[in-house]
Amino acid sequence: MIIQSLCRYYDILVDDKDVAISRPGYSSGKVSFALVLSPEGELSYIADLRSDDKKPRPRSMDVPLQEVRSSGIAPYVLCDNAKYVLGVEKFKKSEFEKKFNSTAPDYTVLAGNEKEVILVHPRSQECFEAFKARQHEVFDNLEDSGIRALLMFLDTWNPTNFNKHPKVVEYADDLLAGGSCVFECEGVFLHQKPSVRRVWEHSHSSNRDPETFTAQCLVTGEVDMVARVHQNFKGVAGAQMSGASLVSFNDDSFCSYGKTGKRQNLNAPISESAMFKYTTALKYLLGRPDYRMRIADTTVVFWAETSGTGCEDLASLFFDPREKIEEDSGAEPSDPARVQDLRKIELLGDILDKVRRGQKIHTEDIGADPEANFYMLGLSPNNARLAVRFWYVDTFGSFIVRAARHHLDMEIVRDGGPRYASMYRLLKETVPQSSDNKAASPLLGGLVMRSILNGGPYPVQMYSAILNRTKVERSINPIRAGFIKAYLLRLARAGLTNLSEDMITVSLNEENPSVPYRLGRLFAVLEKTQADTNREMKSTINSKYFSSASTTPAVVFPVLLKLAQHHIAKSDWGFKTTQAIEETLTGVDEFPAYLSLEEQGMFMLGYYHQKKANYKKKEEVAGEVD
């Protein structure tokens, strides 16, 4: 199902003129430099193709197919790294001393310092010779001035002259850092010339793997050549730098039904064309920051079976509403980027209003087809392979409704700050400030995502983590309060608790009869009473009693009420404070000995609501005085 969906998406991308995606025989390469050759085959200069960012990034270019490179020597065509193109390699000093025997040198050191050594050795020489032979193999019969110049350059290049060429020395460190190089002659990249592409495509189609056999493809159902090795993927957080496979067999124990002679991926016959389509489509998604996001250790990509980017842009907005606050962003109100962000947030708000009212989502509301199939794929690293953490399939309209319901359930009264919490910020609330590892638990990310996508209750593990952090740090912010409210609301909606939905509100509900909720409100009232009496007090009831008050009220509140009498006696607002305490305690016949997890959530929700109400009343009083 996953591979079939990716293959269909590739067909959509190929037909979209606004999308640059590799065709059969090509792949997207990260190119850092172009070696500019004269018609006589001399290296004229080196062009830096990287971006001008603070940290330069390679340029993505459509180059001849770069298949999985194992531990053996396997040169690419017209695009490769410096070890293959120039026959030179760089090692750290410690690694160099371990690998090479100084008593019997079989290498040539070109340059070095206390940290690194640049040298030519038998392996790098073999890589260069293999690269040269590969270019001759493919292009020997092509009469093209640029190709002739390339072949002359390779035939005359001596790797030991690396540090003698002034243009090479200028970019030596960057060339040896691992970036790929292409070739340019007479103002044209060789791999982009029509005549060169025709020769390469003919060579690629006729150069079949001798171990490949024909079988019925599991994806297309057609009889075709089966891909023995599938391409690796880069861009999955935590995976190997060289890439990881989604489909791979590396042991006879994985083979079955008499197919032990079928090595590697021949055990699961997927045609070369289907393999190319699904790998190219997934590489395209992983290479687009707006089509992917990270949830703990899981990299999530999403796409819709429709042309254009409307669905993907809106999905990205729901999971990462990058709302900028004017006073923090430093951007002018008329700044185009800020105006665009505000429009996106307004669109999100309009969609939430429609979902709140139970209205159907139409194309004109979201700028995309709500009936289009929508997919989400969660991938996590597993050594040299990728593990599928989750797979979601639905219509885009249904996805929007469930994502909107998540934000509506998280809605809480606040006094500024972003209105909508991203997945990253939500999961970050589970990580203690004192923790050395700032990453959220991988388990929580997947569980929360499933709850959002299926509309069910949120995971109790996430709820417990936020409760514990709130009690330890004695602080509750809008994101923590919003999730506590959302957790309790979904439990009530599913009938898994005695709480009713109308008891779980966005802001203060003075009519709420829940005892834990009233106790949370009472704690906020007592805290305010203490703060109003002595504003310079360093140790407050919050720092001493918040955790125990939210867990064992019967032990703590009698002490707090006794202490409050001293503060009331000193306060100019004693009568109003006493009245507030009495109103809050209405319906509380006795203090519970212990509060369950759900009741602790109601306590914190009441505390948060009352604090926001206290703050609002304080502003109103200040306004009346002015």
KEKOL-41929 format. One line per field, with one value per residue (C-alpha): residue number from 1; x negated, y negated, z negated; residue in three letters. Coordinates in Angstrom, 2 decimals. Each point is the difference from the previous one (the first is absolute). Last residue first. Layout:
N
seq: (NUM ...)
x: (X ...)
y: (Y ...)
z: (Z ...)
type: (ALA ...)
***
This chain:
626
seq: (626 625 624 623 622 621 620 619 618 617 616 615 614 613 612 611 610 609 608 607 606 605 604 603 602 601 600 599 598 597 596 595 594 593 592 591 590 589 588 587 586 585 584 583 582 581 580 579 578 577 576 575 574 573 572 571 570 569 568 567 566 565 564 563 562 561 560 559 558 557 556 555 554 553 552 551 550 549 548 547 546 545 544 543 542 541 540 539 538 537 536 535 534 533 532 531 530 529 528 527 526 525 524 523 522 521 520 519 518 517 516 515 514 513 512 511 510 509 508 507 506 505 504 503 502 501 500 499 498 497 496 495 494 493 492 491 490 489 488 487 486 485 484 483 482 481 480 479 478 477 476 475 474 473 472 471 470 469 468 467 466 465 464 463 462 461 460 459 458 457 456 455 454 453 452 451 450 449 448 447 446 445 444 443 442 441 440 439 438 437 436 435 434 433 432 431 430 429 428 427 426 425 424 423 422 421 420 419 418 417 416 415 414 413 412 411 410 409 408 407 406 405 404 403 402 401 400 399 398 397 396 395 394 393 392 391 390 389 388 387 386 385 384 383 382 381 380 379 378 377 376 375 374 373 372 371 370 369 368 367 366 365 364 363 362 361 360 359 358 357 356 355 354 353 352 351 350 349 348 347 346 345 344 343 342 341 340 339 338 337 336 335 334 333 332 331 330 329 328 327 326 325 324 323 322 321 320 319 318 317 316 315 314 313 312 311 310 309 308 307 306 305 304 303 302 301 300 299 298 297 296 295 294 293 292 291 290 289 288 287 286 285 284 283 282 281 280 279 278 277 276 275 274 273 272 271 270 269 268 267 266 265 264 263 262 261 260 259 258 257 256 255 254 253 252 251 250 249 248 247 246 245 244 243 242 241 240 239 238 237 236 235 234 233 232 231 230 229 228 227 226 225 224 223 222 221 220 219 218 217 216 215 214 213 212 211 210 209 208 207 206 205 204 203 202 201 200 199 198 197 196 195 194 193 192 191 190 189 188 187 186 185 184 183 182 181 180 179 178 177 176 175 174 173 172 171 170 169 168 167 166 165 164 163 162 161 160 159 158 157 156 155 154 153 152 151 150 149 148 147 146 145 144 143 142 141 140 139 138 137 136 135 134 133 132 131 130 129 128 127 126 125 124 123 122 121 120 119 118 117 116 115 114 113 112 111 110 109 108 107 106 105 104 103 102 101 100 99 98 97 96 95 94 93 92 91 90 89 88 87 86 85 84 83 82 81 80 79 78 77 76 75 74 73 72 71 70 69 68 67 66 65 64 63 62 61 60 59 58 57 56 55 54 53 52 51 50 49 48 47 46 45 44 43 42 41 40 39 38 37 36 35 34 33 32 31 30 29 28 27 26 25 24 23 22 21 20 19 18 17 16 15 14 13 12 11 10 9 8 7 6 5 4 3 2 1)
x: (6.79 1.51 2.59 -2.73 -2.00 3.10 0.52 -3.64 0.27 3.21 -1.82 -2.87 2.38 1.92 -3.25 -0.94 3.50 -0.15 -3.47 0.95 3.25 -1.87 -2.63 2.66 1.86 -3.22 -0.59 3.53 -0.81 -3.19 1.85 0.16 -0.65 1.39 2.82 0.74 3.51 3.38 -1.17 3.26 -0.92 -3.72 -0.67 2.72 -1.34 -3.56 1.12 2.04 -2.98 -2.14 2.61 0.17 -3.77 -0.69 -2.19 -2.08 -1.76 2.79 0.49 -3.67 0.21 3.25 -1.62 -2.39 2.95 1.50 -3.33 -0.39 3.54 -0.76 -3.10 0.79 3.56 -1.15 -2.29 -1.04 0.53 -0.76 -3.15 -1.44 0.97 -1.08 -3.45 -0.77 3.64 0.45 -2.64 -3.71 -1.56 2.43 -0.50 3.65 1.27 3.75 1.06 -2.18 1.49 3.54 -0.88 -1.28 3.15 2.19 -2.08 0.24 3.76 0.35 -1.84 2.26 3.03 -1.16 -0.73 3.55 1.76 3.10 -0.90 2.13 -2.97 -1.18 -3.30 -1.15 -0.07 2.38 0.07 3.17 2.19 -1.66 1.15 -2.38 0.77 -2.70 -0.41 3.15 -1.94 0.85 -0.97 -3.39 -0.41 0.67 -2.34 -2.90 0.82 0.12 -3.32 -1.39 1.12 -1.30 -3.42 -0.01 1.37 -2.66 0.02 -2.76 -0.91 -3.11 0.47 3.80 0.21 -2.61 1.94 3.30 -1.59 -1.54 3.22 2.02 -2.54 0.05 3.81 0.06 2.59 3.51 1.13 0.28 -1.76 -2.67 -0.47 -0.16 -2.42 -2.27 0.02 -1.04 -2.78 -1.55 0.35 -1.99 -2.93 -0.36 -0.74 -3.54 -1.72 -2.36 -1.95 3.22 0.27 2.69 2.11 1.29 3.77 0.71 -2.26 2.63 2.48 -2.58 -1.04 3.58 0.77 2.17 2.65 0.86 -3.58 -0.77 2.33 2.04 1.50 3.35 -0.14 0.52 -1.63 3.29 0.44 -3.56 0.55 3.39 -1.71 -2.34 3.00 1.99 -3.02 -0.67 3.60 -0.25 -3.26 1.55 -1.60 -3.15 -2.42 -3.12 -1.94 -3.48 -1.29 -3.54 -2.84 -3.13 -3.76 0.41 3.71 0.89 3.61 2.54 3.55 2.02 3.02 2.37 2.91 2.43 1.72 3.62 -0.77 -1.41 -2.19 0.31 1.24 3.40 0.52 -0.37 2.76 -0.09 3.41 1.36 0.00 -0.10 -3.38 -1.24 0.91 -1.61 -3.17 -0.21 0.28 -2.70 -2.40 0.61 -0.70 -3.24 -0.98 0.81 -2.12 -2.96 0.33 0.05 -3.07 -1.91 1.03 -1.10 2.81 0.14 -3.81 -1.87 -1.76 1.43 0.55 2.26 1.92 0.66 -0.63 2.37 -1.73 2.97 -1.98 2.34 2.99 -2.14 -1.83 3.35 1.01 -3.17 0.28 3.59 -0.61 -3.24 1.07 1.11 2.11 -0.49 -0.91 -3.30 -1.53 -3.45 -0.67 -3.47 0.26 -2.56 2.14 2.50 -1.86 1.70 0.21 1.53 -0.99 -3.64 -0.09 -2.85 1.82 2.95 -2.16 -1.94 3.34 1.07 -3.35 0.04 3.59 -0.55 -3.41 1.16 3.10 -2.18 -2.49 2.80 0.76 -0.45 -0.27 -2.70 -1.91 -0.65 -3.25 -0.71 2.37 -1.52 1.91 3.25 1.48 3.05 -2.11 -2.87 -0.54 -2.13 -2.32 -1.16 -0.32 3.47 0.93 2.98 0.01 -3.75 -2.27 -2.30 -3.75 0.38 1.63 3.48 0.65 2.38 1.08 -1.45 -1.85 1.61 -1.71 0.80 1.23 -2.24 1.09 2.60 2.18 0.23 3.64 3.19 2.85 1.96 -0.94 -1.11 -0.89 -1.78 0.33 -3.45 -3.08 -3.52 -2.86 -3.38 -1.62 1.09 1.17 -1.98 2.29 2.28 -2.90 -2.08 2.92 0.84 -3.64 -0.34 3.22 -1.01 -3.35 1.67 2.53 -2.68 0.97 -2.68 -2.69 0.91 -0.14 -2.07 -2.61 -0.76 1.38 -0.53 1.75 -1.36 1.50 -0.56 -1.97 -2.16 -2.90 1.15 0.63 -3.53 -1.66 2.03 -2.89 -2.48 2.00 -0.17 -3.77 -0.79 -3.00 1.98 1.73 -3.06 -0.27 3.37 -1.46 2.47 -0.91 2.53 2.70 -0.40 -0.04 3.22 1.68 -1.09 1.32 3.28 0.26 -0.87 2.51 -0.66 1.41 -1.60 -2.09 2.93 1.22 -3.07 -2.37 1.92 -0.09 -3.74 -0.74 2.12 -1.67 -3.46 0.97 1.37 -3.11 -2.24 2.08 -0.47 -3.72 -0.75 -0.07 -0.14 1.46 -0.62 2.01 -0.24 -3.64 -0.60 -0.17 -0.71 -0.69 -0.88 -0.72 0.95 -1.52 -2.29 -1.66 -1.24 2.74 2.77 3.32 3.41 -0.57 -2.15 2.45 2.95 -1.77 -0.96 3.53 0.08 0.31 0.21 -1.34 0.74 1.36 3.48 0.38 -1.41 1.30 3.66 2.09 1.98 -0.56 0.86 -0.32 -2.89 0.52 -2.97 1.17 1.46 3.45 1.17 3.77 0.81 -0.93 2.06 -1.41 0.51 3.02 -1.43 0.52 -2.51 -2.22 0.56 -2.25 0.30 0.53 1.99 -1.46 1.06 -2.47 -0.96 -3.65 -1.58 -3.50 -2.44 -1.60 -0.64 -1.54 1.70 -0.84 3.59 -0.59 1.47 2.02 0.16 3.40 0.37 2.40 2.53 2.61 1.43 3.60 0.28 -0.01 0.56 3.77 1.07 -1.01 2.40 0.25 3.60 1.79 0.78 2.01 0.33 -3.08 1.30 3.29 -1.80 -2.28 3.08 1.33 -3.32 0.05 3.49 -1.03 -3.05 2.08 2.80)
y: (-55.29 1.57 1.89 1.39 1.23 1.79 1.64 1.10 1.58 1.74 1.53 1.23 1.57 1.66 1.41 1.35 1.45 1.87 1.43 1.21 1.52 1.81 1.16 1.47 1.56 1.72 1.24 1.40 2.01 1.34 0.91 -2.40 1.16 -0.72 -2.09 -3.27 -0.05 -1.46 -1.94 -1.25 -3.68 -0.18 -2.50 -2.36 0.14 -0.70 -2.91 -1.52 0.26 -1.74 -2.73 -0.67 0.00 -2.45 -2.39 3.03 0.58 2.05 1.90 1.03 1.41 1.78 1.55 2.01 1.88 0.58 1.35 2.43 1.36 0.21 2.22 3.40 0.34 -1.21 2.99 -0.12 -3.54 -1.50 2.17 -1.37 -3.64 -0.13 -1.52 -1.94 -0.97 -0.95 -2.64 -0.32 -3.24 -2.46 -3.49 -0.44 0.56 -0.33 0.07 3.08 1.90 -0.72 0.90 3.41 0.55 -0.78 2.27 2.85 -0.52 0.30 3.31 1.10 -0.98 2.17 2.92 -0.35 -0.10 -2.21 -2.26 -3.12 -2.36 1.21 -1.71 0.31 2.59 2.40 3.54 0.33 -0.15 3.18 2.10 1.64 3.53 1.35 2.28 -1.19 -0.74 -3.72 -0.09 1.55 -2.38 -3.01 1.22 0.29 -3.32 -1.87 1.46 -0.82 -3.62 -0.42 1.24 -2.20 -3.06 0.15 1.81 -0.41 1.84 1.43 3.45 -0.13 -1.27 2.52 2.82 -1.08 -0.36 3.48 1.53 -1.44 1.23 3.51 -0.11 -0.16 -2.38 1.31 0.74 -2.21 2.53 -2.40 -2.01 3.06 1.71 -3.06 -0.06 3.65 -0.39 -3.00 1.52 3.13 -1.98 -1.69 -3.70 -1.17 -2.40 2.65 -1.63 -0.30 -2.89 -1.74 3.14 1.18 0.51 -3.59 0.56 2.34 -2.88 -2.42 2.44 0.90 -3.67 -1.91 -2.42 -3.45 -1.18 -2.29 -2.31 0.26 3.45 1.76 3.55 1.76 3.44 1.70 -2.46 0.62 3.77 -0.41 -1.94 2.94 2.31 -2.22 -0.59 3.76 0.62 -2.64 1.47 3.41 2.74 2.14 0.08 2.14 0.21 0.70 1.59 1.07 -1.10 2.04 -0.32 -0.03 -0.48 -3.64 -1.24 -0.61 -1.37 -0.07 -2.26 0.29 -2.01 1.12 -3.00 -0.61 -3.29 -1.46 -2.98 -3.74 0.62 -1.68 -0.13 3.79 0.57 1.08 0.95 -1.95 1.42 -3.42 0.72 1.42 -3.24 -2.12 2.13 -0.59 -3.78 0.06 1.92 -2.48 -2.87 1.71 0.36 -3.65 -1.04 2.02 -1.59 -3.50 0.87 1.19 -3.06 -2.46 -2.54 0.36 -0.39 3.01 0.06 3.47 -0.35 -3.07 1.08 3.54 2.47 2.90 2.98 2.35 3.28 2.97 -1.82 -2.21 3.00 1.54 -3.27 -0.14 3.69 -0.33 -3.14 1.23 0.53 3.22 2.48 3.29 -1.65 0.08 0.46 0.76 0.71 0.47 1.81 -0.43 -2.56 -1.21 -1.46 -1.63 0.54 -1.54 -3.62 1.01 1.61 2.50 2.77 -0.39 0.14 2.97 1.76 -0.66 1.15 3.18 0.82 -0.59 1.65 3.14 0.13 -0.23 2.57 2.43 1.08 3.71 0.66 2.73 -1.76 -2.68 1.58 3.48 2.36 3.43 0.32 -0.41 3.38 -1.55 -2.18 -2.46 -2.12 2.74 -0.23 -3.40 -3.50 -0.92 -3.64 -2.26 -3.42 -0.36 -2.44 -2.84 -0.65 -2.26 2.85 -0.68 -2.28 -2.35 1.33 -2.29 2.57 2.97 3.02 1.37 3.55 2.94 3.06 -1.88 2.46 -0.18 0.08 2.06 -2.34 0.02 -3.65 0.16 3.63 0.20 3.33 1.43 -0.48 0.52 -2.27 1.58 -1.30 -3.56 -1.62 -2.61 -0.54 -2.56 -1.87 -0.16 -1.28 -2.59 -1.11 -0.42 -2.03 -2.13 -0.87 -1.11 -2.11 -1.78 -0.13 2.40 -2.07 -3.22 -2.77 -3.22 1.27 3.00 0.87 3.10 1.16 0.33 1.59 -1.17 2.22 -2.44 0.55 -2.71 -2.39 0.45 -0.38 -2.98 -2.44 2.86 1.26 -3.37 -0.29 3.54 1.33 1.50 2.55 0.82 3.43 0.89 -0.12 -1.22 0.64 2.68 -1.55 -3.43 1.49 1.92 -3.17 -2.08 2.66 -0.01 -3.79 0.06 2.73 2.95 2.83 3.41 0.01 -1.30 2.87 2.17 -2.98 -1.61 3.29 0.48 -3.46 0.68 3.39 -1.59 -2.64 2.58 2.15 -2.98 -0.72 3.60 0.09 -3.21 -3.70 -2.26 -2.89 0.23 -1.61 -1.22 -0.84 -1.10 1.60 -0.30 2.23 3.23 2.72 3.58 3.47 -0.70 3.02 -1.21 -2.66 2.57 -1.61 0.58 -0.84 -3.09 -1.35 0.46 -2.03 -2.74 -0.28 1.12 -1.77 1.74 -0.57 1.76 -3.12 1.05 3.14 -1.29 -3.49 1.04 0.99 -1.33 0.74 3.71 1.72 2.17 3.25 1.25 2.50 -0.78 -0.45 -2.92 -0.08 -1.50 -3.43 -0.52 -2.61 -3.48 -2.20 -2.74 -1.05 -2.72 0.59 -2.10 -2.77 -0.61 -3.74 0.27 -0.91 3.31 2.46 0.09 -1.03 -0.08 1.47 -1.37 0.70 3.75 0.99 2.29 -1.90 -1.32 -1.65 1.63 -1.48 2.38 -0.74 0.03 0.84 2.37 1.87 2.46 0.67 3.15 0.95 3.08 -0.23 -3.65 -2.09 -2.57 -3.73 -0.91 -2.94 2.00 2.55 3.20 1.55 -0.91 1.84 3.14 -0.17 -0.18 3.20 1.73 -1.32 1.40 3.41 0.03 -0.73 2.43)
z: (-35.08 -3.11 2.10 2.24 -2.99 -1.28 3.39 0.15 -3.47 1.03 2.99 -2.16 -2.48 2.86 1.41 -3.43 -0.45 3.33 -0.75 -3.49 1.27 2.79 -2.47 -2.32 2.95 1.06 -3.54 0.09 3.13 -1.58 -3.22 -2.94 -3.57 -3.47 1.43 -1.88 -1.39 0.80 3.06 1.57 -0.42 -0.77 2.80 -1.23 -3.58 1.15 2.19 -2.85 -2.33 2.61 0.54 -3.74 -0.43 2.84 -2.00 -0.98 -3.30 -1.60 3.26 0.03 -3.53 0.81 3.09 -2.16 -1.53 3.44 1.26 -2.92 0.45 3.73 -0.18 -1.52 1.32 3.45 0.68 3.70 1.32 -3.43 -0.26 3.24 -0.65 -3.68 -0.40 3.19 0.51 -3.66 0.57 -0.86 1.21 -1.62 1.43 0.99 -3.53 -0.51 3.66 0.67 -2.97 1.11 3.59 -1.12 -2.06 3.04 2.27 -2.56 -0.19 3.79 -0.10 -2.85 2.03 2.94 -2.34 -1.50 3.38 -0.31 2.98 -0.37 -0.15 3.40 0.78 3.62 2.78 -1.74 -1.35 -2.12 3.15 1.27 -2.95 -2.44 -1.18 2.31 3.03 1.81 3.23 -0.16 -3.69 0.73 2.93 -2.22 -2.74 2.44 1.72 -3.34 -1.10 3.45 -0.21 -3.54 1.07 3.11 -1.85 -2.75 -3.35 -2.54 -3.18 1.73 -1.55 0.09 3.58 1.15 -1.59 1.52 3.45 -0.17 -1.33 2.91 2.55 -1.48 -0.17 3.78 1.51 0.48 3.58 3.09 2.23 1.33 -3.18 -2.26 2.37 -0.04 -3.79 -0.18 2.59 -1.73 -3.47 0.87 1.37 -3.43 0.38 0.74 -2.40 -1.38 -2.83 -2.02 -2.46 2.04 -0.09 3.43 0.23 1.10 3.01 1.42 0.32 1.37 2.74 0.87 0.54 -2.45 1.27 -1.33 -0.22 -2.97 -1.85 -3.19 0.47 -0.31 1.39 3.34 0.02 0.92 2.85 1.21 0.03 1.67 2.79 0.65 0.07 2.37 2.26 0.25 1.02 2.72 1.26 0.47 -2.06 -0.23 -2.94 -0.38 -3.28 -1.37 3.21 -0.82 2.26 0.59 -0.51 -3.81 -0.72 0.58 -0.26 2.75 -0.33 3.23 0.42 2.95 1.42 2.69 1.58 -1.06 -1.77 3.25 -0.87 -0.64 -3.54 -0.11 3.79 0.18 -2.56 -3.68 -1.37 -2.96 -3.54 -1.66 -1.59 3.33 1.75 -2.71 0.17 3.75 -0.47 -2.70 2.23 2.80 -2.40 -1.05 3.64 0.68 -2.99 1.29 3.45 -1.50 -2.08 3.08 1.98 -2.77 -0.43 -3.79 -0.13 -1.30 -3.38 -0.59 -3.72 -0.16 3.08 -1.13 2.78 0.59 1.49 -0.05 0.21 0.15 1.45 2.26 1.46 0.94 1.69 2.10 0.90 1.18 2.08 1.59 3.61 1.63 -1.91 -1.78 -3.30 -1.86 -3.42 -1.39 -3.67 -1.48 -3.33 -2.79 -1.90 2.62 2.96 2.94 3.74 3.09 -0.75 -0.57 3.49 0.45 -1.83 2.37 3.14 -1.37 -0.56 3.60 1.40 -2.08 0.99 3.71 0.33 -1.77 2.20 3.15 -1.30 -0.73 -3.55 -0.69 -3.76 -0.23 2.76 -2.60 -1.27 1.31 1.75 -0.60 -3.26 1.91 -0.99 -1.63 -2.30 -0.22 -3.12 -1.60 3.01 -1.21 1.49 1.22 0.68 0.61 -1.72 0.27 -1.86 0.98 -0.02 -3.05 -1.90 -1.35 -2.99 1.80 3.40 2.68 2.06 1.68 1.56 3.46 0.38 0.90 2.02 2.04 1.90 3.81 1.04 0.02 -0.93 -3.28 -0.54 -3.64 -0.65 3.36 1.80 0.66 2.17 -1.32 -0.98 -0.76 3.20 -0.90 3.22 1.93 2.99 -1.64 -1.60 3.17 2.07 -2.68 -0.19 3.77 0.18 -2.98 1.59 3.23 -1.92 -2.10 -3.72 -1.32 1.71 -1.82 2.62 0.14 2.45 -2.19 -3.45 -2.08 -3.17 -3.53 -3.10 -3.57 -2.38 -2.00 2.43 2.40 -2.90 -1.38 3.41 1.26 0.66 0.43 2.99 1.75 -0.59 1.28 -1.94 -2.91 2.22 2.11 -1.67 1.51 3.56 2.61 3.64 0.92 -2.20 1.62 3.49 -0.77 -1.28 3.01 2.40 -1.92 0.39 3.69 0.77 2.29 -2.10 0.55 -3.19 -2.10 -2.20 -0.39 0.06 -2.89 -1.94 0.62 -1.43 -3.09 -0.50 0.31 -2.56 -2.44 0.44 -0.81 -3.11 -1.13 0.78 -1.93 0.85 -3.04 -1.96 -3.78 -2.76 -3.62 -0.75 3.58 3.43 3.67 3.01 -1.80 2.54 -0.82 -0.01 -2.93 -1.58 -3.39 -0.19 -0.09 0.87 -1.51 -3.67 0.55 2.58 -2.36 -2.71 2.46 1.42 3.59 3.36 3.38 3.52 3.29 1.75 1.17 -2.13 -3.30 0.80 0.02 3.00 2.95 3.71 -0.44 -3.37 -1.15 -1.96 -2.03 -2.59 -3.44 1.49 2.14 0.46 3.38 1.30 3.15 2.36 -1.52 -0.73 -2.22 -3.62 -0.93 -3.00 -3.15 -1.31 -3.78 -0.36 3.22 3.41 1.55 1.49 3.67 -0.46 3.47 0.38 2.57 3.36 -0.44 3.34 2.49 3.18 0.29 -3.41 -3.07 -2.89 -2.96 -1.54 -3.77 -2.83 1.58 -2.05 2.51 1.00 2.07 3.64 2.18 -0.20 -0.46 -3.00 -1.40 0.63 -0.74 1.66 3.13 -1.99 2.05 -1.61 -3.46 0.54 1.23 -3.06 -2.25 1.51 -0.75 -3.56 -0.52 1.35 -2.30 -3.10 0.88)
type: (ASP VAL GLU GLY ALA VAL GLU GLU LYS LYS LYS TYR ASN ALA LYS LYS GLN HIS TYR TYR GLY LEU MET PHE MET GLY GLN GLU GLU LEU SER LEU TYR ALA PRO PHE GLU ASP VAL GLY THR LEU THR GLU GLU ILE ALA GLN THR THR LYS PHE GLY TRP ASP SER LYS ALA ILE HIS HIS GLN ALA LEU LYS LEU LEU VAL PRO PHE VAL VAL ALA PRO THR THR SER ALA SER SER PHE TYR LYS SER ASN ILE THR SER LYS MET GLU ARG ASN THR ASP ALA GLN THR LYS GLU LEU VAL ALA PHE LEU ARG GLY LEU ARG TYR PRO VAL SER PRO ASN GLU GLU ASN LEU SER VAL THR ILE MET ASP GLU SER LEU ASN THR LEU GLY ALA ARG ALA LEU ARG LEU LEU TYR ALA LYS ILE PHE GLY ALA ARG ILE PRO ASN ILE SER ARG GLU VAL LYS THR ARG ASN LEU ILE ALA SER TYR MET GLN VAL PRO TYR PRO GLY GLY ASN LEU ILE SER ARG MET VAL LEU GLY GLY LEU LEU PRO SER ALA ALA LYS ASN ASP SER SER GLN PRO VAL THR GLU LYS LEU LEU ARG TYR MET SER ALA TYR ARG PRO GLY GLY ASP ARG VAL ILE GLU MET ASP LEU HIS HIS ARG ALA ALA ARG VAL ILE PHE SER GLY PHE THR ASP VAL TYR TRP PHE ARG VAL ALA LEU ARG ALA ASN ASN PRO SER LEU GLY LEU MET TYR PHE ASN ALA GLU PRO ASP ALA GLY ILE ASP GLU THR HIS ILE LYS GLN GLY ARG ARG VAL LYS ASP LEU ILE ASP GLY LEU LEU GLU ILE LYS ARG LEU ASP GLN VAL ARG ALA PRO ASP SER PRO GLU ALA GLY SER ASP GLU GLU ILE LYS GLU ARG PRO ASP PHE PHE LEU SER ALA LEU ASP GLU CYS GLY THR GLY SER THR GLU ALA TRP PHE VAL VAL THR THR ASP ALA ILE ARG MET ARG TYR ASP PRO ARG GLY LEU LEU TYR LYS LEU ALA THR THR TYR LYS PHE MET ALA SER GLU SER ILE PRO ALA ASN LEU ASN GLN ARG LYS GLY THR LYS GLY TYR SER CYS PHE SER ASP ASP ASN PHE SER VAL LEU SER ALA GLY SER MET GLN ALA GLY ALA VAL GLY LYS PHE ASN GLN HIS VAL ARG ALA VAL MET ASP VAL GLU GLY THR VAL LEU CYS GLN ALA THR PHE THR GLU PRO ASP ARG ASN SER SER HIS SER HIS GLU TRP VAL ARG ARG VAL SER PRO LYS GLN HIS LEU PHE VAL GLY GLU CYS GLU PHE VAL CYS SER GLY GLY ALA LEU LEU ASP ASP ALA TYR GLU VAL VAL LYS PRO HIS LYS ASN PHE ASN THR PRO ASN TRP THR ASP LEU PHE MET LEU LEU ALA ARG ILE GLY SER ASP GLU LEU ASN ASP PHE VAL GLU HIS GLN ARG ALA LYS PHE ALA GLU PHE CYS GLU GLN SER ARG PRO HIS VAL LEU ILE VAL GLU LYS GLU ASN GLY ALA LEU VAL THR TYR ASP PRO ALA THR SER ASN PHE LYS LYS GLU PHE GLU SER LYS LYS PHE LYS GLU VAL GLY LEU VAL TYR LYS ALA ASN ASP CYS LEU VAL TYR PRO ALA ILE GLY SER SER ARG VAL GLU GLN LEU PRO VAL ASP MET SER ARG PRO ARG PRO LYS LYS ASP ASP SER ARG LEU ASP ALA ILE TYR SER LEU GLU GLY GLU PRO SER LEU VAL LEU ALA PHE SER VAL LYS GLY SER SER TYR GLY PRO ARG SER ILE ALA VAL ASP LYS ASP ASP VAL LEU ILE ASP TYR TYR ARG CYS LEU SER GLN ILE ILE MET)
***
